[in-house]
Amino acid sequence: MERIFKRKLYDRLLEWKHIQNGKTAMLIEGARRVGKSTLVEQFAKNEYESYILIDFIEATDEVKALFNNLMNKDFIFLQLQSIYNVVLQERKSVIIFDEVQNCPKARQAIKYLVKDGRYDYIETGSLISIKKNTKDITIPSEEERITLYPMDYEEFRWALDDTATVPLLRTFYDQKLPLNMAHREKMRDFRLYMLIGGMPQAVNTYLETNNFSMVDLAKRGIIKIYQDDFQKLDSSGRLETLFMEIPSQLSQNNNRYKPYAVLGDVDENKLTELLKNLEDSKTTLFSYHSNDPNVGMSLTKDITKYKIFCADTGLFVTLAFWDKDHTDNIIYQKLLNDKLNTNLGYIYENMIAQTLTATGNKLFYYTWAKDDTHNYEIDFLLSRGAKLYPIEVKSSGYNSHKSLDAFCEKFSHIVDKRYLIYTKDFKRDGQTTLLPAYMTMFI
C-alpha cells in the first residue's frame, strides 16, 4: 500500500491558490522521487472540483503537440478534456504539468495560459533536465517556484503517527532545558530518521516491512534512477562519479570537495558545467566557503571551495556502503544503536546540512590556518539579522569547541549565538549552547 504522507509544502500551495487566484502558475522543483507528483495530485483532488494531470514522461506526441500552437485555446482545452475524460470548470479546476521538463513548449505556454485565466496551473520538474530543455524557449515570468525537499524530521515523525515529539522538543529548546532521561530515546529516534531518510518510498518501505535491508533496497533503486539521469546528461560518467563519491570526500575530513582527485584531469569549463548540473539536480546540497564571514555571505562566497552533501541523509548512508550489493540489517542496527566503530562524523554533518537547508538556510562554512599543518573550521555559518551564528558539529559526545572559540574571538563584533551540535543532551558551556542533533531544526 502506497501511503500519502502529510507534507508542509501543502500549506504553501494553499496560500498560493488563495492569494494569487490564477495570476501565476506554481513550479515545484525537487529531486526525482521526492514526492512532487503525489503532493500535487493530492492537492488537486482536495482543493479543486476537477483536475487534469499531464505526465509528460508518458504523454503521447498528440498531447505534446497541442502546445505548439496557442492561437486557439478553446481547442486545446476541449482536446485535453476529451483525451483525459475530465470536465474542466472555469476557476474551479487545475491543470498539472507533471515532469514539465519533457515538454518545453508546454512550459513556455504557461505565460499565455495564465493570462487566459480560466484554470490554475501547477508544474513539477527536476531542474536538471529543465535547464537542458529550455535553450530555445522563453521562461514564463508568471511562474512562482518552490522546492520540495525530502521529508524533514517532523514530517518523518508524522509518517510514524507521532505528532507529539517535535512540539515537545520545541518546548525544551525554547525553555533551554535538557531532556535528561528521555534524551537517549530521542537520539535513537533521530538516528532512525538519519538511516531511513526522507524519501517517501524509503519511509513507506520501512512502515510496510520494518526491515532495514528492504529500506536499503528501496534507496538503492532511487540512487539507480539518479545514476540513469546523470548518464543521460553526461555519458562520460563523470557527473555520476561526482555524486557517488560524496561520502568518501566527506569522510576524508577535507575542508572541501576535491573534484580533480575524483575525476582526474578535466577541463575547467566542463567541470563548472558538471557541478552546475549536479547542484540543479536537487540531489545534492552545496556548502560554499565564505572568504570573509559577515552577514552578506553570498557576496564573499568562494565558488572554487565547496563541500557537497547528499540532499537526503538516508541515501547518503546507502552510498557510504555502496561497495556491497546490499547493506546488511546488522550494519543498520549497529548504526541505529550507535555501536558502529566507523567515524560517523560525516553522516551527522550531512544530516545537519539537510536540516538547515529544510529550514530555509543557505549553506556556508569557514576555515582558516591554525598553524602550518592544521586548520580551524566552522562547519556551518548562519546569518541572522546583522549577526552570525557559527556552528560546529561533533558526532560524539565530547564538547571541546576550539574552532568555535577561536572564531568567536576573531569575529567577536558580528557573532551572536554560537552552537556545538552533538549527540549528548542540551547544555550550556559558557557562551556556547551544546545542542543535541535533533534540535538543529529550531536554530
C-alpha positions in Angstrom: 0.0 0.0 0.0 1.4 3.4 -1.0 0.7 5.8 1.7 0.1 9.5 1.2 2.3 11.4 3.6 1.5 14.9 5.0 3.9 17.5 3.7 4.4 21.1 4.9 4.5 22.4 1.3 0.8 21.6 1.0 0.0 24.8 3.1 2.3 26.8 0.9 0.3 25.7 -2.1 -2.9 26.6 -0.4 -1.6 30.1 0.3 -0.6 30.4 -3.4 -4.1 29.3 -4.6 -6.0 31.8 -2.4 -3.7 34.8 -2.8 -2.8 34.5 -6.5 -6.2 33.2 -7.6 -4.8 32.2 -11.1 -2.5 35.1 -11.6 0.6 32.9 -11.5 1.5 29.3 -12.1 3.4 27.3 -9.5 6.5 25.3 -10.4 7.6 22.7 -7.8 11.2 21.7 -8.2 12.9 18.9 -6.5 14.9 15.7 -7.0 13.3 12.7 -8.6 11.2 10.5 -6.2 11.0 13.2 -3.6 7.1 13.2 -3.7 6.3 16.1 -6.0 3.7 14.3 -8.1 2.0 12.7 -5.1 1.7 16.1 -3.3 0.4 18.0 -6.3 -2.2 15.3 -7.2 -3.4 15.1 -3.6 -3.7 19.0 -3.5 -5.7 18.9 -6.8 -8.1 16.3 -5.5 -8.8 18.1 -2.3 -8.8 21.7 -3.4 -10.4 21.7 -6.8 -13.7 20.5 -8.4 -11.7 18.7 -11.1 -8.2 18.4 -12.5 -6.2 17.1 -15.4 -2.7 15.7 -14.7 -0.5 15.5 -17.8 2.6 13.4 -17.1 5.0 14.5 -19.8 7.1 11.4 -19.4 4.1 9.2 -20.5 2.1 11.8 -22.6 1.6 11.0 -26.3 3.0 13.1 -29.1 -0.6 14.1 -29.8 -0.8 15.7 -26.3 2.6 17.4 -26.5 1.7 18.8 -30.0 -1.3 20.7 -28.5 1.2 23.2 -27.0 2.9 24.0 -30.3 0.2 26.5 -31.4 -1.7 28.5 -28.8 -3.9 30.5 -31.1 -7.0 28.5 -30.3 -7.1 27.8 -26.6 -10.7 26.6 -26.7 -9.5 23.8 -29.0 -6.6 22.9 -26.6 -8.9 22.7 -23.6 -11.5 20.7 -25.5 -8.9 18.2 -26.7 -7.4 17.8 -23.2 -10.9 17.2 -21.6 -11.7 14.6 -24.2 -8.3 12.8 -24.0 -8.3 12.7 -20.2 -12.0 12.3 -19.9 -12.4 15.2 -17.4 -14.7 18.2 -17.4 -12.9 21.4 -16.5 -14.7 24.1 -14.7 -13.7 27.8 -15.0 -11.8 29.0 -11.9 -12.6 25.7 -10.2 -10.1 23.3 -12.0 -6.4 22.9 -12.2 -4.2 21.5 -14.9 -1.0 19.9 -13.8 2.1 19.7 -16.0 4.0 16.8 -14.4 7.7 16.4 -15.3 7.3 19.6 -17.4 11.0 19.4 -18.5 9.9 16.8 -21.0 7.7 19.3 -22.9 9.4 22.7 -23.1 6.7 24.1 -25.3 4.1 23.4 -22.5 6.3 25.3 -20.1 6.5 28.2 -22.5 2.8 28.1 -22.9 2.2 28.9 -19.2 2.6 32.6 -19.9 -0.5 32.6 -22.2 -2.5 30.0 -20.3 -2.2 32.0 -17.1 -3.2 35.2 -19.0 -6.2 33.3 -20.3 -7.3 32.9 -16.7 -9.7 30.1 -16.9 -7.8 27.5 -14.8 -5.0 27.2 -12.3 -1.6 25.6 -13.4 0.9 23.7 -11.3 4.1 22.3 -12.8 6.6 19.8 -11.4 10.0 19.1 -12.6 13.6 18.3 -11.7 15.6 21.3 -12.9 18.5 19.3 -14.2 16.6 18.5 -17.3 14.5 21.7 -17.3 17.8 23.6 -17.9 18.8 21.2 -20.7 15.5 21.7 -22.5 14.9 25.4 -22.2 17.6 26.7 -24.6 15.0 27.8 -27.3 12.0 28.8 -25.1 11.0 31.8 -23.1 10.8 31.0 -19.4 7.4 32.4 -18.2 7.7 35.3 -15.7 4.2 34.3 -14.4 5.8 31.3 -12.7 6.5 31.1 -9.0 9.0 28.4 -7.8 9.3 26.4 -4.7 11.4 23.4 -3.8 10.2 20.2 -2.3 13.0 18.7 -0.2 13.0 15.2 1.3 10.7 14.8 4.3 12.1 16.7 7.3 12.3 15.2 10.8 8.8 16.5 11.7 7.2 15.1 8.5 9.0 11.8 9.2 7.5 11.7 12.7 4.1 12.4 11.3 4.5 9.4 8.9 5.1 7.3 12.1 1.8 8.7 13.5 3.7 10.8 16.0 2.6 14.4 16.3 3.8 15.0 19.8 7.6 14.6 19.6 8.6 17.7 17.7 6.4 20.2 19.6 7.7 18.8 22.8 11.3 19.1 21.7 10.5 22.7 20.7 9.3 23.4 24.3 12.5 22.0 25.7 14.6 24.1 23.3 12.6 27.3 24.0 13.0 26.8 27.7 16.6 25.8 27.3 16.1 22.6 29.3 17.9 19.2 29.0 15.7 16.1 28.3 17.5 14.1 30.9 16.1 10.5 30.9 14.3 11.0 27.6 17.4 12.1 25.7 18.7 8.6 24.7 15.4 7.6 23.3 15.0 10.8 21.3 18.6 10.5 20.0 17.8 6.9 18.8 14.6 8.1 17.1 16.6 10.8 15.3 19.3 8.2 14.2 16.4 6.1 12.8 15.5 9.1 10.6 19.1 9.6 9.6 19.3 5.9 8.4 15.9 5.8 6.6 16.0 9.4 5.3 13.1 11.4 4.0 12.4 9.9 0.6 8.7 8.8 0.7 9.4 5.4 -0.9 12.1 4.6 1.7 9.8 5.7 4.6 6.9 3.7 3.1 9.1 0.6 2.8 10.1 0.9 6.5 6.4 1.2 7.6 5.5 -1.8 5.4 8.3 -4.2 6.3 10.1 -2.8 9.4 13.2 -4.3 7.7 16.3 -2.2 7.1 17.5 -4.4 4.2 14.3 -3.7 2.3 14.6 0.0 3.0 18.1 -0.1 1.7 16.9 -1.8 -1.4 14.4 0.9 -2.0 17.1 3.6 -1.5 19.4 1.8 -4.0 16.5 1.9 -6.5 16.3 5.6 -6.1 20.1 6.1 -6.5 20.0 3.9 -9.7 17.3 6.3 -11.1 19.7 9.2 -10.3 22.6 7.4 -12.0 20.5 6.9 -15.1 19.6 10.6 -15.2 23.2 11.6 -14.8 24.2 9.2 -17.6 21.7 10.8 -19.9 23.2 14.2 -19.2 26.8 13.1 -19.3 27.6 9.9 -21.0 31.3 10.0 -19.9 30.1 9.1 -16.4 31.8 12.0 -14.7 28.6 13.5 -13.3 27.6 10.2 -11.8 31.1 9.8 -10.3 30.9 13.2 -8.6 27.7 12.2 -6.9 28.8 8.7 -5.9 32.0 9.9 -4.3 30.3 12.4 -1.9 30.7 10.1 1.2 34.3 9.3 0.5 35.1 13.0 0.0 33.4 14.0 3.3 34.9 11.1 5.3 38.4 12.2 4.5 37.9 15.3 6.6 39.0 17.5 3.8 37.8 21.1 4.2 36.4 20.9 0.7 35.3 18.5 -2.1 38.3 17.8 -4.4 36.8 17.2 -7.9 40.2 16.6 -9.6 41.0 13.9 -7.1 37.7 12.2 -8.1 37.7 12.9 -11.9 41.4 13.2 -12.7 42.1 15.7 -15.5 39.1 17.7 -16.6 38.6 20.9 -18.5 37.6 23.8 -16.1 34.6 24.8 -18.2 33.4 21.2 -18.3 33.8 20.9 -14.5 31.8 24.1 -14.0 29.0 22.6 -16.2 29.1 19.3 -14.4 28.9 20.9 -10.9 26.0 23.2 -12.1 24.1 20.1 -13.3 24.8 18.3 -10.0 23.5 21.3 -8.0 20.5 21.8 -10.2 19.5 18.1 -9.9 18.5 18.9 -6.3 20.0 15.5 -5.3 22.8 17.4 -3.6 23.4 20.4 -1.3 26.4 22.6 -1.8 28.1 24.5 1.0 30.4 27.3 -0.1 33.4 28.6 1.7 32.9 32.2 2.9 36.1 34.1 2.4 35.1 36.9 4.7 32.4 35.9 7.1 29.8 38.6 7.5 26.0 38.9 7.1 26.1 39.1 3.3 28.0 35.8 2.8 26.7 35.3 -0.7 28.9 38.3 -1.6 32.1 36.6 -0.3 31.5 33.0 -1.2 34.3 31.2 -2.9 32.8 29.2 -5.8 36.1 27.2 -6.1 35.9 25.9 -2.5 32.8 23.9 -1.5 31.6 20.8 0.2 28.9 18.6 -1.4 26.3 16.8 0.7 23.5 14.5 -0.3 20.1 16.1 -0.2 18.9 13.1 1.7 20.9 11.6 4.5 19.2 8.2 4.1 20.6 8.0 0.6 23.9 9.2 1.9 24.1 6.2 4.3 23.4 3.8 1.4 26.0 5.5 -0.7 28.5 5.1 2.1 28.1 1.3 2.0 27.7 1.1 -1.8 30.7 -1.3 -2.2 28.4 -4.1 -1.0 25.5 -5.0 -3.3 23.2 -4.6 -0.3 23.7 -3.2 3.2 23.1 -5.8 5.9 20.5 -5.3 8.6 23.3 -5.7 11.1 25.1 -2.6 9.9 21.8 -0.6 10.2 21.2 -2.0 13.7 24.7 -1.0 14.8 24.3 2.5 13.3 21.0 2.8 15.0 22.4 1.8 18.4 25.5 4.0 17.9 27.7 0.9 18.0 29.4 1.0 14.6 33.1 1.8 15.1 33.4 3.8 11.9 33.6 7.6 12.5 30.1 8.8 11.9 31.0 12.4 11.9 30.4 12.9 8.3 26.9 11.3 8.4 26.0 13.8 11.2 27.4 16.7 9.2 25.3 15.6 6.2 22.2 15.4 8.4 22.8 18.9 9.8 23.3 20.3 6.2 20.0 18.7 5.3 18.2 20.1 8.3 19.5 23.6 7.9 18.5 23.6 4.2 15.0 22.4 5.0 14.5 25.3 7.4 15.4 27.8 4.7 19.2 28.4 5.2 21.9 28.7 2.6 25.0 26.7 3.5 28.3 28.3 4.2 31.4 27.2 6.1 34.7 28.9 7.0 38.3 27.6 7.5 41.5 29.4 8.4 45.0 28.3 9.4 45.7 27.3 12.9 49.4 26.6 12.3 51.5 25.3 9.4 49.7 21.9 9.2 46.3 22.4 10.9 43.2 24.4 10.2 40.4 25.7 12.3 37.0 25.0 10.7 33.4 26.3 11.4 31.1 23.7 9.8 28.2 26.0 9.2 27.6 29.7 9.3 24.1 31.2 9.5 23.3 34.8 9.2 20.6 36.2 11.5 19.7 39.8 11.2 23.0 41.7 11.4 24.8 38.9 13.3 26.3 35.4 12.6 25.6 32.1 14.3 28.7 29.8 13.9 28.0 26.1 14.3 30.4 23.2 14.9 29.3 19.6 14.5 30.6 16.7 16.5 29.5 13.1 16.0 30.4 12.1 19.6 29.5 13.5 23.0 32.7 15.3 23.7 32.2 19.0 24.0 35.5 20.8 23.3 35.0 23.5 20.7 38.3 25.1 19.9 37.4 26.2 16.4 34.2 27.8 17.7 36.1 29.7 20.5 38.8 30.8 18.1 36.2 32.0 15.5 34.2 33.9 18.2 37.3 35.7 19.3 38.4 36.6 15.8 34.9 37.8 14.7 33.5 38.9 18.1 31.9 42.0 16.6 29.4 40.0 14.5 28.9 36.8 16.4 25.6 36.5 18.3 24.7 32.9 19.4 27.2 30.0 19.0 26.3 26.3 18.8 28.0 23.0 19.2 25.7 20.3 17.7 26.5 16.8 19.1 24.9 13.6 20.3 24.5 14.4 24.0 21.8 16.3 25.9 21.1 20.1 25.9 23.6 22.1 28.0 25.3 25.5 28.2 29.0 25.8 28.3 29.9 29.5 28.9 28.5 31.3 25.9 28.2 28.2 23.8 25.0 26.3 23.5 25.6 22.5 23.3 22.7 21.2 21.2 21.6 17.6 20.6 21.3 17.0 16.8 17.6 16.6 16.9 17.2 20.2 18.0 19.0 21.7 15.0 15.7 22.5 13.2 14.9 25.1 15.8 18.0 27.3 15.4 
